[in-house]
Amino acid sequence: MDVNYWNEFAHEYDEHVIDAFTYGRSKTVGQQVKRFAAPDKDVADFGCGPGKMLPYLSEKFRTVYGYDFSDKLLEAAHKRCGELKNVHIAQADLSQPVDHLPMVDLAVSLNAVLMPDPELRMNFLRGMASRIKSGGHLILNVPSVESLLYSYFRETEWWRRMGNPPREAEALVDASYIIQPSKTAQGVFIRGTEPTKHYLREELMVLARDEMGLEVLDVLKMEYDWKTEMEDDVPDWMGEPYPWDWIMVAKKP
């Protein structure tokens, strides 16, 4: 996940990226933000991209900070938030030290801690936690390993219902997300053209406790419609349970 990739992709972001704030079923992100919103509190969006969530945060918090490392995505964020006086947008490599960034009551990060390099991921997570005030909170959204494997199961079932024997149905599943055993073991899969980190539920809980020094309050499923996972028209029978991301809600002691 490098800055050149996202700069080149910035003009297509809104068309191709399934972002959690826009596409999540049941408005799960907004519901969690409302739990901690107050007009005397400050919030930061770590990995804000083109700033889709910043206007929403602007309505509910005193000061809003948006950080991203892609200058092209930040150009879109500036355009989106140009008239919002309480929104401050800055370029920042969040995998590097962030001691210069202001402390906030709430940190939000939606599908931003995706880099396959474990050192960069840990830097991002620890740095973000360090910017949360005592008693403040984190809302972290990340892709789910379990959901990706579940999607493979549902695609297999689709092929089987089309009349293919079970073994043939398994062989027809597009498993191109899986790149090699050592990467799969660490939750790294190809999404689009980029190796992307996915997380287990229990993994998130351990990371919050041992690496970020946070108390986990909730780990929730944020569901998407099947059309976000399947390129073809999804049959009517493919309903619940839906594919999901994880949303972890945690508190800084």
Disulfide bonds with the S-S distance in Angstrom:
none
